[in-house]
Structures are given as structure tokens and as C-alpha cells.
Amino acid sequence: MASPPDPLARLLSWGPLERLLRWGPVARLLSWARIDFRPSRRPPQWWRLALATALAVALSLVADAALVAVGTRLFPATTGYAHFQYPDYAKLTILGVLIAGAAWPLVARVSSSPRWLFCRAAVAVTLVLFLPDVYIWLGGQSGQAVAVLLAMHVAIALITYNALVHLAPLRVAASARRDGVDLGQHALVGAPLPGGHVGGDLLGPGGAGDH
């Protein structure tokens, strides 16, 4: 029995989206980000992903609490600060880690360099999350308290990234296992996208493999 069509392949073969992806500025952006829709790995096993995500949540909450304790010890004036309350930071921490856990297998589906892309996405998201903290600092809130909040973002990013990539590793593609070759190191410009569409114009120099 033939396997059901891949939803991603069907989406990429939709005419308007295919034309958008091949449009010059979009194609260059995708090439820079190594989003080539030619995965070199398979997503992690679901139970490993669930375990890694749960562990990342737990360790991130511990790190948050530890940083709050250290921060209030170093800066007594921040004791009682609203954003240092467990309900306040816990819900944002849990939400952020869950989103990262969902993104990891998705990154594996859209890039031949998933760890390269996931690492840079983690850095970019962390920098974006700095903005609200900088905003409240500019609005007059304690710089010492804001510094602790920034440290919490960095700690969560480090814990979550390492938990996901190491405890929920991506799997070698089935075709690579059959051939005894790691396709992630031998992706070719011009190889077909899912659905048979050539994706070489979405892959810039050095875009193959996962570094």
C-alpha cells in the first residue's frame, strides 16, 4: 500500500506558495537561514522529545528560582519585585519551553542543517524577549531587577536548547540508513524538494549538512 502524501510536500507544491518561495528576496532569506525543505534528519522520537521538554521545563524553573534567590541576595531592594513571583515567571517559562519543544521537530522538517538553524533561532528569540525587559527598564523599573530577568532568559535558552538537541536527537534519514550514508553531509544543490520540486535555488553555498 502506498504511503499517504506528505502534508508538507502538498503544501510546498501549492502554486502560490511555491512561487513565493522562489521569489528572489524570499529565496535569499531562506538560503541565508538554511531553510531548504530538504531535511537530512528525521524528527526525534516522540517520547524522547516529551522527556527532554519536561526536563527542560523543570530545570528552567529551578534556574529561575535560583537566579531570583541570588538576585534578591545581591540586590536586596529587588525583594518582592512583581516579576520575581513564581506564578509570574513560571507560566512564561513553561510556555516558552513548550514552544521550543514543538519547534525542534519542525526545524528538522524544513532544514538540512537543523541544529545550525535551531541554535540561531534560539539566540534570535532570546534577543527578542529582551525587548520587553529593556522597555520596562526604560520606563523606570529597577535596572538590577531587569538584569536578573535578562539572566533568566539566557538560562532558559541554554537549558532548553541543550536538553532538546542532546536528549531528543534527530534521527538519521531512512534512506541514509539503507544506503549506509549520512545524507546530512552529502546534500546536493538542485536536489528535489518534497513533491519533486528542485530546491537548489533555496540553498546557498555552504548550506548543506549540519554544522
C-alpha positions in Angstrom: 0.0 0.0 0.0 1.4 3.4 -1.0 2.2 5.8 1.9 -0.1 8.8 2.3 1.1 12.1 0.7 3.3 14.1 3.0 1.4 17.2 4.1 4.5 19.4 3.8 5.1 18.2 0.3 1.5 19.0 -0.6 1.8 22.5 0.9 5.1 23.2 -0.9 3.6 22.1 -4.2 0.7 24.7 -3.9 1.3 27.1 -6.7 1.2 30.5 -4.9 3.4 29.3 -2.1 5.9 27.7 -4.5 6.1 30.9 -6.4 6.6 32.9 -3.2 9.4 30.7 -2.0 11.2 31.1 -5.4 10.8 34.9 -5.4 14.3 36.5 -5.2 14.2 38.2 -1.7 12.4 35.3 -0.1 14.7 32.7 -1.7 17.7 34.6 -0.5 16.3 34.9 3.0 15.6 31.2 3.1 19.0 30.4 1.7 20.7 32.5 4.4 18.6 30.8 7.1 19.3 27.3 5.6 15.6 26.7 5.2 15.8 24.5 2.1 13.0 21.9 2.8 15.4 19.1 2.2 15.7 17.5 5.7 18.8 15.5 6.4 17.4 14.1 9.6 14.2 12.7 10.9 12.4 14.3 13.9 13.2 12.8 17.3 11.2 10.0 18.8 8.1 11.4 20.5 9.0 10.0 23.9 12.5 11.5 23.8 11.0 14.9 22.8 8.5 14.7 25.6 11.1 13.7 28.2 13.6 16.4 27.0 10.8 19.1 27.1 9.7 18.1 30.6 13.2 18.1 31.9 13.9 21.5 30.3 10.8 22.9 32.0 11.9 21.6 35.4 15.5 22.7 35.1 14.4 26.1 33.7 12.1 26.7 36.7 14.9 25.7 39.1 17.3 28.1 37.3 14.7 30.8 37.5 14.2 30.3 41.2 18.0 30.2 41.8 18.5 33.4 39.9 15.8 35.2 41.8 17.3 34.0 45.1 20.8 35.2 44.1 19.4 38.4 42.6 17.5 39.3 45.8 20.5 38.4 47.9 22.8 40.7 45.8 20.2 43.4 45.4 18.0 43.5 48.5 16.0 46.3 47.0 14.5 43.9 44.5 12.9 41.7 47.2 9.2 41.4 46.5 9.6 42.5 42.8 6.4 41.5 41.0 8.2 39.7 38.1 10.2 37.6 40.7 7.0 35.9 41.9 6.8 32.2 41.0 3.4 32.4 39.2 4.6 35.3 37.1 7.7 33.8 35.7 6.6 30.2 35.8 3.8 30.5 33.3 6.0 32.3 30.8 8.9 29.9 31.3 6.6 26.8 30.7 5.0 28.4 27.6 8.4 29.3 26.1 9.9 25.8 26.7 6.8 24.1 25.2 7.0 26.3 22.1 10.7 25.4 21.7 9.9 21.7 22.1 7.3 21.9 19.4 9.7 23.9 17.1 12.6 21.3 17.3 10.9 18.6 15.1 9.5 21.3 12.9 13.0 22.7 12.2 14.1 19.1 11.3 11.4 19.1 8.6 12.4 22.3 6.9 16.2 22.4 7.0 19.2 20.2 6.0 21.1 22.0 8.8 18.6 21.7 11.7 21.0 22.3 14.6 22.5 25.3 12.9 19.1 26.8 12.4 17.7 25.9 15.8 20.7 27.4 17.6 20.4 30.7 15.8 16.7 30.7 16.2 17.2 30.3 20.0 19.6 33.2 20.0 17.2 35.4 18.0 14.2 34.6 20.1 16.1 35.3 23.3 17.2 38.7 22.0 13.6 39.5 21.1 12.5 38.5 24.6 15.0 41.0 26.0 13.0 43.9 24.4 10.1 43.9 26.9 12.6 43.9 29.8 14.5 46.8 28.2 11.2 48.6 27.8 10.2 48.3 31.4 13.7 49.4 32.4 13.4 52.5 30.3 10.0 53.0 31.9 11.7 53.4 35.3 11.8 49.9 36.7 14.9 48.7 38.6 17.9 48.0 36.4 19.1 45.4 38.9 15.8 43.5 38.7 15.8 43.8 34.9 19.3 42.4 34.8 18.1 39.3 36.7 15.2 38.9 34.2 17.7 39.0 31.3 19.8 36.4 33.0 16.7 34.2 33.4 16.1 34.4 29.6 19.6 33.3 28.9 19.5 30.4 31.3 16.2 29.2 29.9 17.5 29.3 26.4 20.7 27.4 27.3 18.9 24.7 29.2 16.2 24.2 26.7 18.5 24.1 23.6 20.9 21.6 25.2 18.1 19.4 26.6 16.3 19.2 23.2 19.3 18.6 20.9 21.1 16.2 23.2 18.2 14.3 24.9 15.9 14.3 21.8 18.4 13.9 19.0 17.3 13.9 15.4 17.4 10.5 13.7 19.3 9.6 10.6 17.0 9.6 7.5 15.6 6.3 6.5 17.3 6.5 3.0 20.6 7.2 4.6 20.3 4.1 6.8 19.5 2.0 3.8 22.5 3.3 1.8 24.9 3.4 4.8 25.4 7.1 4.1 24.7 10.2 6.2 22.8 12.3 3.7 23.1 15.3 6.0 26.8 15.6 4.9 26.1 15.0 1.2 23.1 17.1 0.4 23.4 18.4 -3.2 22.3 21.7 -4.6 19.5 21.0 -7.0 18.1 18.0 -5.1 14.3 17.8 -5.2 12.1 19.4 -2.7 9.3 17.2 -1.3 6.9 16.6 -4.1 9.7 16.6 -6.7 10.4 20.3 -6.9 14.0 21.3 -7.3 15.3 23.2 -4.3 18.8 24.2 -5.4 17.8 27.9 -5.6 16.9 27.8 -2.0 20.3 26.5 -0.8 23.2 28.9 -0.8 26.9 28.0 -0.7 27.7 26.0 2.4 24.1 25.3 3.1 24.3 21.5 3.0 24.9 19.5 6.1 24.5 20.4 9.8 27.4 22.3 11.4 
